[in-house]
Amino acid sequence: MKPNNPIHAILDALAAQQRRGETSLTVRIEPDLIQDAINVPGYRKLFAPVIPGLTDTAPIYAAYEHMRQAGETRDTILVLVECQTIREFREALGRLPIRKSSEWRSFSTTGSGSSY
């Protein structure tokens, strides 16, 4: 996805999924659109790097479903970031503004406080 207005394109894609009755909301973007995806209002986001043809997405979808069903009142979006390499994903993250640690949330899969 590389639209002129990425936030509107993401919201349009999510609205189309909701109109079809889908409960799992997923969008694929390019690494340079991560900041735009972060700024999509009203949704929790789970970002996952995906290398087409190489990444096993089954564990990603499983973690997403666990997070989505964890009782949060807002919808959660799975944002699959299509990269050629993991380095490309890390470089895109490195260009983002630094956030205060209090703004980050941990996501526990075991209840023991481990985070992604």
N, CA, C and O of each residue as an XYZ file, in Angstrom:
464
protein
N       0.851     -1.164      0.000
C       0.000      0.000      0.000
C       0.900      1.231      0.000
O       1.737      1.380      0.890
N       0.740      2.119     -0.989
C       1.496      3.371     -1.037
C       0.599      4.490     -1.576
O       0.859      5.023     -2.654
N      -0.448      4.846     -0.837
C      -1.403      5.852     -1.289
C      -0.920      7.271     -1.018
O       0.067      7.475     -0.310
N      -1.623      8.253     -1.586
C      -1.307      9.661     -1.338
C      -1.584     10.043      0.108
O      -0.800     10.777      0.710
N      -2.681      9.561      0.676
C      -3.015      9.830      2.068
C      -3.103      8.490      2.793
O      -4.171      7.881      2.855
N      -1.969      8.030      3.344
C      -1.931      6.689      3.949
C      -2.926      6.470      5.083
O      -3.497      5.386      5.199
N      -3.142      7.477      5.914
C      -4.062      7.294      7.038
C      -5.476      7.035      6.516
O      -6.163      6.139      7.005
N      -5.912      7.817      5.526
C      -7.251      7.590      4.962
C      -7.333      6.233      4.280
O      -8.349      5.548      4.394
N      -6.281      5.835      3.574
C      -6.285      4.532      2.902
C      -6.385      3.396      3.914
O      -7.105      2.423      3.690
N      -5.665      3.517      5.021
C      -5.720      2.491      6.068
C      -7.125      2.445      6.667
O      -7.696      1.369      6.841
N      -7.679      3.616      6.979
C      -9.031      3.662      7.545
C     -10.060      3.110      6.568
O     -10.990      2.416      6.980
N      -9.910      3.408      5.280
C     -10.829      2.871      4.269
C     -10.744      1.345      4.207
O     -11.768      0.668      4.119
N      -9.522      0.805      4.254
C      -9.343     -0.648      4.211
C      -9.977     -1.303      5.438
O     -10.614     -2.350      5.327
N      -9.802     -0.685      6.603
C     -10.384     -1.229      7.832
C     -11.912     -1.146      7.797
O     -12.595     -2.077      8.224
N     -12.448     -0.034      7.288
C     -13.897      0.120      7.196
C     -14.495     -0.935      6.259
O     -15.564     -1.481      6.535
N     -13.810     -1.214      5.165
C     -14.287     -2.244      4.230
C     -14.317     -3.607      4.909
O     -15.259     -4.375      4.712
N     -13.294     -3.914      5.708
C     -13.272     -5.193      6.423
C     -14.421     -5.263      7.425
O     -15.062     -6.305      7.564
N     -14.679     -4.170      8.114
C     -15.771     -4.152      9.098
C     -17.129     -4.287      8.418
O     -18.017     -4.958      8.943
N     -17.304     -3.655      7.251
C     -18.576     -3.787      6.515
C     -18.815     -5.232      6.089
O     -19.958     -5.679      5.997
N     -17.729     -5.959      5.829
C     -17.862     -7.376      5.460
C     -18.086     -8.261      6.690
O     -18.245     -9.475      6.564
N     -18.097     -7.651      7.877
C     -18.341     -8.404      9.096
C     -17.113     -9.062      9.684
O     -17.220     -9.897     10.582
N     -15.953     -8.694      9.188
C     -14.717     -9.287      9.705
C     -14.411     -8.712     11.079
O     -14.562     -7.512     11.309
N     -13.984     -9.571     11.983
C     -13.608     -9.107     13.318
C     -12.106     -8.917     13.440
O     -11.653     -8.147     14.287
N     -11.338     -9.589     12.626
C      -9.889     -9.416     12.595
C      -9.577     -8.348     11.561
O      -9.915     -8.492     10.386
N      -8.933     -7.279     12.002
C      -8.622     -6.166     11.121
C      -7.128     -6.172     10.807
O      -6.295     -6.030     11.702
N      -6.800     -6.338      9.531
C      -5.410     -6.479      9.110
C      -5.137     -5.545      7.942
O      -5.970     -5.402      7.047
N      -3.985     -4.918      7.950
C      -3.574     -4.066      6.844
C      -2.098     -4.324      6.565
O      -1.307     -4.523      7.487
N      -1.735     -4.318      5.281
C      -0.338     -4.468      4.867
C       0.169     -3.124      4.389
O      -0.492     -2.437      3.610
N       1.361     -2.751      4.867
C       1.953     -1.476      4.472
C       3.433     -1.681      4.144
O       4.012     -2.734      4.411
N       4.016     -0.646      3.563
C       5.446     -0.624      3.331
C       6.114      0.014      4.548
O       5.473      0.776      5.271
N       7.396     -0.287      4.785
C       8.066      0.235      5.986
C       8.010      1.754      6.146
O       7.935      2.248      7.271
N       8.043      2.502      5.046
C       8.033      3.956      5.180
C       6.678      4.517      5.600
O       6.547      5.727      5.785
N       5.669      3.662      5.754
C       4.345      4.106      6.193
C       4.061      3.766      7.656
O       2.934      3.937      8.121
N       5.070      3.286      8.382
C       4.866      2.918      9.789
C       4.375      4.109     10.600
O       3.426      3.977     11.374
N       5.010      5.279     10.435
C       4.602      6.455     11.196
C       3.140      6.803     10.921
O       2.400      7.149     11.842
N       2.725      6.713      9.660
C       1.318      6.978      9.329
C       0.402      5.988     10.020
O      -0.644      6.375     10.541
N       0.775      4.720     10.033
C      -0.048      3.700     10.684
C      -0.134      3.942     12.187
O      -1.181      3.719     12.796
N       0.956      4.393     12.781
C       0.947      4.704     14.210
C      -0.084      5.791     14.504
O      -0.733      5.775     15.550
N      -0.228      6.728     13.579
C      -1.117      7.870     13.781
C      -2.579      7.605     13.428
O      -3.400      8.517     13.525
N      -2.925      6.392     13.024
C      -4.325      6.073     12.758
C      -5.066      6.128     14.094
O      -4.728      5.388     15.019
N      -6.064      6.991     14.201
C      -6.734      7.175     15.492
C      -7.712      6.055     15.837
O      -8.303      5.427     14.959
N      -7.866      5.822     17.154
C      -8.925      4.942     17.630
C      -8.635      3.460     17.627
O      -9.527      2.668     17.934
N      -7.429      3.053     17.294
C      -7.095      1.635     17.229
C      -5.798      1.358     17.979
O      -4.868      2.165     17.952
N      -5.746      0.211     18.646
C      -4.468     -0.333     19.120
C      -3.833     -0.976     17.907
O      -4.539     -1.457     17.021
N      -2.515     -0.992     17.852
C      -1.831     -1.569     16.698
C      -0.788     -2.584     17.133
O      -0.074     -2.392     18.118
N      -0.719     -3.655     16.384
C       0.317     -4.664     16.558
C       1.083     -4.708     15.243
O       0.542     -5.129     14.220
N       2.343     -4.275     15.266
C       3.167     -4.237     14.069
C       3.994     -5.513     13.980
O       4.536     -5.993     14.976
N       4.081     -6.051     12.768
C       4.879     -7.258     12.549
C       5.584     -7.153     11.198
O       4.949     -6.887     10.177
N       6.899     -7.363     11.199
C       7.603     -7.366      9.909
C       7.308     -8.661      9.163
O       7.273     -9.737      9.760
N       7.097     -8.551      7.868
C       6.803     -9.719      7.043
C       7.660     -9.633      5.795
O       7.631     -8.635      5.075
N       8.423    -10.688      5.545
C       9.179    -10.805      4.307
C       8.382    -11.763      3.422
O       8.321    -12.962      3.697
N       7.765    -11.225      2.345
C       6.912    -12.062      1.496
C       7.635    -13.334      1.038
O       8.764    -13.289      0.549
N       6.951    -14.464      1.212
C       7.497    -15.752      0.806
C       8.408    -16.406      1.827
O       8.753    -17.579      1.682
N       8.806    -15.669      2.861
C       9.717    -16.225      3.865
C       9.136    -16.263      5.276
O       9.453    -17.168      6.048
N       8.300    -15.303      5.616
C       7.793    -15.197      6.979
C       6.607    -16.124      7.189
O       5.657    -16.123      6.406
N       6.673    -16.922      8.263
C       5.533    -17.742      8.678
C       4.605    -16.825      9.467
O       4.928    -16.428     10.586
N       3.474    -16.493      8.898
C       2.563    -15.551      9.550
C       1.642    -16.196     10.582
O       0.949    -15.482     11.306
N       1.617    -17.513     10.669
C       0.723    -18.183     11.623
C       0.962    -17.721     13.063
O      -0.009    -17.413     13.753
N       2.219    -17.656     13.557
C       2.418    -17.171     14.927
C       2.038    -15.696     15.093
O       1.604    -15.279     16.167
N       2.200    -14.922     14.039
C       1.828    -13.503     14.096
C       0.318    -13.379     14.266
O      -0.157    -12.621     15.112
N      -0.438    -14.129     13.455
C      -1.896    -14.087     13.564
C      -2.360    -14.619     14.918
O      -3.333    -14.107     15.472
N      -1.697    -15.618     15.456
C      -2.064    -16.169     16.767
C      -1.857    -15.121     17.863
O      -2.716    -14.958     18.730
N      -0.724    -14.411     17.832
C      -0.460    -13.362     18.818
C      -1.479    -12.232     18.677
O      -1.945    -11.671     19.668
N      -1.810    -11.915     17.450
C      -2.800    -10.867     17.187
C      -4.165    -11.249     17.756
O      -4.805    -10.435     18.421
N      -4.608    -12.463     17.506
C      -5.911    -12.899     18.017
C      -5.926    -12.882     19.541
O      -6.931    -12.513     20.149
N      -4.818    -13.280     20.160
C      -4.728    -13.250     21.623
C      -4.862    -11.808     22.119
O      -5.602    -11.534     23.065
N      -4.150    -10.905     21.481
C      -4.190     -9.499     21.876
C      -5.582     -8.913     21.652
O      -6.093     -8.181     22.499
N      -6.191     -9.232     20.521
C      -7.490     -8.692     20.161
C      -8.564     -9.143     21.143
O      -9.485     -8.384     21.446
N      -8.456    -10.353     21.633
C      -9.466    -10.911     22.523
C      -9.153    -10.679     23.999
O      -9.840    -11.212     24.870
N      -8.126     -9.891     24.281
C      -7.691     -9.687     25.666
C      -8.596     -8.747     26.458
O      -8.262     -8.366     27.580
N      -9.741     -8.370     25.881
C     -10.689     -7.564     26.637
C     -10.549     -6.073     26.434
O     -11.230     -5.303     27.112
N      -9.717     -5.650     25.554
C      -9.578     -4.215     25.269
C     -10.855     -3.724     24.598
O     -11.444     -4.439     23.787
N     -11.282     -2.518     24.927
C     -12.534     -2.010     24.370
C     -12.379     -1.487     22.943
O     -13.350     -1.464     22.188
N     -11.198     -1.077     22.574
C     -10.983     -0.580     21.216
C     -10.570     -1.721     20.308
O     -10.062     -2.744     20.767
N     -10.791     -1.538     19.018
C     -10.342     -2.514     18.031
C      -8.820     -2.503     17.958
O      -8.176     -1.481     18.194
N      -8.270     -3.647     17.629
C      -6.833     -3.776     17.442
C      -6.570     -4.131     15.991
O      -7.207     -5.024     15.433
N      -5.633     -3.429     15.389
C      -5.252     -3.663     14.000
C      -3.948     -4.450     13.974
O      -3.020     -4.152     14.727
N      -3.881     -5.450     13.108
C      -2.618     -6.121     12.831
C      -2.026     -5.422     11.615
O      -2.604     -5.462     10.529
N      -0.890     -4.789     11.794
C      -0.229     -4.074     10.710
C       0.965     -4.909     10.265
O       1.977     -4.996     10.960
N       0.826     -5.517      9.098
C       1.913     -6.313      8.530
C       2.769     -5.386      7.680
O       2.296     -4.806      6.702
N       4.028     -5.253      8.062
C       4.944     -4.355      7.372
C       5.785     -5.196      6.418
O       6.660     -5.950      6.844
N       5.507     -5.058      5.115
C       6.200     -5.867      4.115
C       7.577     -5.291      3.835
O       7.717     -4.155      3.382
N       8.598     -6.108      4.117
C       9.991     -5.704      3.968
C      10.725     -6.699      3.085
O      10.280     -7.831      2.895
N      11.833     -6.268      2.561
C      12.718     -7.188      1.845
C      13.647     -7.888      2.833
O      14.052     -9.030      2.614
N      13.983     -7.189      3.930
C      14.844     -7.740      4.985
C      14.370     -7.194      6.325
O      13.673     -6.181      6.376
N      14.742     -7.856      7.395
C      14.427     -7.354      8.738
C      15.163     -6.041      8.974
O      14.659     -5.163      9.676
N      16.340     -5.904      8.399
C      17.097     -4.655      8.535
C      16.286     -3.471      8.015
O      16.314     -2.396      8.615
N      15.572     -3.648      6.921
C      14.725     -2.582      6.379
C      13.662     -2.160      7.401
O      13.381     -0.971      7.555
N      13.080     -3.133      8.092
C      12.090     -2.853      9.136
C      12.736     -2.083     10.282
O      12.186     -1.083     10.745
N      13.889     -2.536     10.739
C      14.587     -1.867     11.850
C      14.993     -0.442     11.484
O      14.910      0.461     12.316
N      15.427     -0.242     10.255
C      15.792      1.107      9.818
C      14.574      2.022      9.806
O      14.673      3.191     10.178
N      13.432      1.502      9.385
C      12.196      2.298      9.394
C      11.815      2.668     10.822
O      11.391      3.795     11.079
N      11.961      1.729     11.747
C      11.660      2.017     13.158
C      12.632      3.043     13.714
O      12.247      3.900     14.509
N      13.891      2.958     13.298
C      14.917      3.887     13.783
C      14.662      5.323     13.357
O      15.161      6.247     13.999
N      13.900      5.533     12.295
C      13.589      6.887     11.831
C      12.418      7.506     12.581
O      12.129      8.689     12.402
N      11.739      6.726     13.419
C      10.583      7.245     14.161
C      11.046      8.094     15.334
O      12.127      7.871     15.879
N      10.233      9.063     15.721
C      10.580      9.862     16.905
C      10.639      8.963     18.140
O       9.882      7.999     18.256
N      11.530      9.286     19.043
C      11.664      8.508     20.276
C      10.459      8.792     21.165
O      10.047      9.939     21.333
N       9.901      7.718     21.730
C       8.745      7.847     22.613
C       9.188      7.605     24.042
O      10.135      6.858     24.287
N       8.506      8.233     24.980
C       8.766      7.989     26.388
C       8.340      6.570     26.718
O       7.361      6.069     26.165
N       9.062      5.925     27.608
C       8.754      4.535     27.934
C       7.340      4.371     28.483
O       6.744      3.303     28.346
N       6.802      5.412     29.098
C       5.446      5.305     29.645
C       4.402      5.216     28.538
O       3.261      4.840     28.804
N       4.770      5.557     27.294
C       3.829      5.473     26.189
C       3.766      4.071     25.595
O       2.827      3.764     24.860
N       4.725      3.224     25.890
C       4.766      1.875     25.330
C       4.011      0.926     26.250
O       4.061      1.062     27.473
N       3.333     -0.006     25.674
C       2.614     -1.017     26.460
C       3.233     -2.372     26.202
O       3.632     -2.684     25.080
N       3.311     -3.175     27.249
C       3.793     -4.542     27.031
C       2.612     -5.409     26.655
O       1.468     -5.107     26.998
N       2.895     -6.477     25.954
C       1.877     -7.431     25.544
C       2.320     -8.786     26.054
O       3.273     -9.369     25.536
N       1.639     -9.287     27.058
C       2.006    -10.546     27.678
C       1.220    -11.688     27.063
O      -0.003    -11.621     26.948
N       1.933    -12.743     26.667
C       1.255    -13.915     26.141
C       1.071    -14.969     27.232
O       0.309    -15.919     27.058
N       1.766    -14.801     28.352
C       1.707    -15.814     29.399
C       1.153    -15.263     30.716
O       0.870    -16.020     31.644
N       1.004    -13.954     30.784
C       0.560    -13.362     32.042
C       1.715    -13.131     32.987
O       1.503    -12.660     34.104
N       2.952    -13.453     32.572
C       4.093    -13.310     33.466
C       4.819    -11.988     33.270
O       5.854    -11.751     33.893
N       4.275    -11.106     32.394
C       4.897     -9.818     32.224
C       5.890     -9.760     31.086
O       6.515     -8.718     30.890
N       6.069    -10.825     30.325
C       6.976    -10.743     29.192
C       6.353     -9.842     28.160
O       5.128     -9.764     28.062
N       7.182     -9.151     27.379
C       6.637     -8.231     26.391
C       7.332     -8.405     25.063
O       8.436     -8.944     24.981
N       6.666     -7.939     24.025
C       7.218     -7.980     22.673
C       7.928     -6.703     22.394
O       8.471     -6.524     21.304
